[in-house]
Each structure stands twice: as C-alpha cells, then as structure tokens.
Amino acid sequence: MNAPLPLAGTLVLDVSRMLPGAVLVRSLVDLGARVVKVEDPHAGDPMRVTPPMAGGTGAGFLAFFRGTESVAVDLKSQAGSAALRKMARHADVLVESFRPGTLERWDLGYDRLAAQSPGLVVVSLSSFGSEGNDASRIGHDLNFTAVTGFLSELPEGDLPRVQVADVATGLLAASSTLAALLLRHRTGRGVHVEQPLVTGPLPFLAWAF
C-alpha cells in the first residue's frame, strides 16, 4: 500500500507570477499539496501567453501548473482583498512575488494575514528582499546573475541560456517552505519566509568564491 504524499492535505494559495513561483508551486504539488492559483481577472499569469503555445495556452504554464486549480480575483479591489483573506483562513501557505509593500497597500500584508491566520506561512519572492536600498527595485534573471558575479564565471561574452536565478530561487524557496511548515508543526505558528531572487545564483558560486 502506497504511503500518502508528505504534503497531502496542505492548501497553498499562489498569487505569484512567472517562473520562480511556478517552480516553487510545482515542487509543492509534486509533494502532494493542493494549490489554488489566484490570478488577475484581466490577464491571468503572464505564463499563460508565453510561447511556445499549446492549444492556446503557454506550454510552460501547462507544464508547471498541471494538477492545480485557478480562480480569478482582483486583489487591488476591496472585494478581492476580502476574498483572499477569507481564502487564507483555510490555507497553510501563501506564495507571492510582488514588490515589498504591495500586499500591505492592498490590506494583505503578512501582519494582517497572520492576525487572522496565525498558522499561515507566507513566502515572498521579491527581487532584492524587503530591506536595503534595492528593496523597491525590479530585476530580471540577467540582472541577478550579473550583480552576484555569476556572469563573470562564464566565458567572456557568454550569457546563460536558462533562467538560473528564477529556477534556483524557486527551489531554494521550496526548501524554505518545507522548513517553515516543519516549524509550524512544532510551534503552531506560521512565519514569513523571504527568498529574494538575487539569492538564486549564489549557491552556484560557492566554489568560485
């Protein structure tokens, strides 16, 4: 008789966008979690329209989010904000990738959610974290590989042909999320996990450093 998957019965709300959150969510789904993807009602996750396409939907979206559910919620509206808070009452994990302070403006910040759901684990995948001079900056994969020194380890003029920071950050965040759920099992309380995208390339540089 097969044992249940380790995250069976765990509910994850995914309000993130693009690849880092997708990698994290895929890891959690494969471990048995139920994932509800909360998407903007006007456009949805950009991965839905990112080529190559398969039957009118981005193949990457279909691959990463297979086995998940989707709902449309306008988080910028009061009704949408209230709807997400109601959903969060029943969730174990919430994944987001907005600039620091964005969810707070929508009355969806960690303190607000934790007050009603003390056991909720919130995972933030911002570009440079919530502190420091770069907290408000937006970055992309190439920016993160450059600023960490990853590009300097490649032959001169070469660029990565894969999304190093996005994928690595998603995997690091998966590990952090599992650790947060273990801590909650011990203490009964959730935590706010920050896994900035700029941290993604760093493990690859351990030997170089």
N, C-alpha and C positions, 0 to 999 in steps of 0.2 A: 504494500500500500504506500503510495507516494505521500511524503510529508508535505504539509501546506507551505507555500512560499513565505519567506520571513516577513514580508510587509503586507500579507493578506489582512484585510480589514482596515488598512490605513488609507485615509482620504487626503488627497493632495489637490489643492487649488492652484492652478498655474495661470498667473496673469502676466507672465513674462512674454517676451517676443524674441524671435530669431533663434540662432543656433545654441548659445550657451544654455539657455533654459531648456531647449529641446533635448540636449544631451543629458542634462540632469534628469528630466522627466522620463526619458527613455530608460535610464538606469533604474529608476524607482518602479516603473511599470514592470520591467523585467523581473523585479524582486517581489511582485505581487500587489503593488499599490493600485488603488483606483484613482485615476487622475481625471479631474474635470478642468478643461481648458477654458478660461474666461477670456473671450475675445471682444474687440471693439465691434459694435454692430455695423459700423460704416465700412470697415475694410477687412477686419479679421487680422490674423497674424500674417505679416508680410511673406512668410514662407509659403503661404497658400498660392502665391502668384510668382514665386521664384522658379525660373526654369532650372532643369528640364521639367516639362509638364507631363502629366499622366492623367488622361481623361478630364482635363480642365483644371486640375489641381497640381500644385508643385509636388514633384516626386519626393523631395526631401520631407515635406510636411507629412505625406502619406507614410513614409518610412519611420519617421521619428514618433509620430503621434498615433500610430496604429494601436488599437485597443484602448483609446482614451475617449472621453466624451467632451462635447463642446457646448457652451452656452454663450449667448451674446448679451453683454452688459456694458452700458455706458458708465464707466467708473467716474467720469467727470461730473455727472449729474447727481443730485441729491438722492434720487430714487435708486440709481445704480450703486451709489456708495452704500446705501442702506441694504440693498440686496446682497452685496458682497459681505457685509458684516453679518448678515443673517446666515449666509452660507458658511462663513468662517466659524460660526458657533459649533458646527458639526465636523469641522476639518481638523486634521492633525498637522498639516504642513501647508504653507502658502509660499509660492515662489514668485518673485517679482524682479524686474530688470529696469526700473525707471531711475531717473536721476534722483540722488538723495534729496529728500524733502517733497517729492512729488506726491507720494501717497499721503503724507501729512496734510498737504493742501486739500486733498480730497476726503479728509477725515478718515483715512485708512492706515495711518501710521502704526508702527509696532505697539506703542504705548496704548493707543486706542483699542487695537485688536486684543492685546494681552489683558486689558482690563475686563473684557467680556469673556475671553477665552484664555485663561492662564496657561493652559497646556499647549497652546499653538506654537509651532516652530515656524518662524518667518525667515526665508532665505533670500538675501538681496544680492543681485548680480549687477552692480553698477560698474562703471568704467574704472574709477580710481578710488572707490570707497567713499565713506561719508565724512572723512576728516581730511584736513590739509588743504593746500592751495589748489589742488587739482580736482577737488570733490565735485565741482559743478561742470567739469569738462566732459564732453562726449568723445569717445575714442572708438577706433575700429581695430580689427585684428592686426593690421600692419603697424598701427601706432604702438600697440602693446609690445609687439616683437621688437620694434625699434628702441623704445625707451628702456626696455630691460636689458638690452645688449644682445638679444638673440640673433638679430640680423648680422652682427659683427662676427658671429661664428660661422656664417655661410661664406662660400667663395664670393669674391668681390663682384658686385652687380647682381647676384642671385637673390631671388625672393622666394619665400615659402610658397609651395603650390597647394597647400592645405591650410585650413584655419587653425593654426596652432593654439592661439590664446583662447579662442572660443571653445574648442573641444576640450582642451586641458582644464580650463576653468570649470566647465560643466562636470567633468569627472572629479575634480577636487571638491566641488560643491556637493556631489553625491556622497562622498566620504564624510564631509562635514555634517550633512543632513542626517546620515545614519548615526553619527556620534551624538548629535543633538537629540535624536529620538531615544537613544540609549540613556542619556542623561535625564530626559523627561521620565523614562520608565523608573529611574531611581529616585527622582525628586518630586515628580508630579507636576513640574513646571516646564514650560517651553522656554525657548531662548531666541534671540535674534542673531542669525548667522550671516556674516558678511563675507562674500567671496568675490572681491573685485577682479575684473577681467585682466588687470595688469599683473595679477599673480600667476596667471596661467603659464606663461613661458618659463617661469623661474625654476621649476624642477629640472627642466632640460639643461639648465646651466650649472648644475651642481658640480660637475667635473671641470667645466671651464673655469668656474670661479676658484 
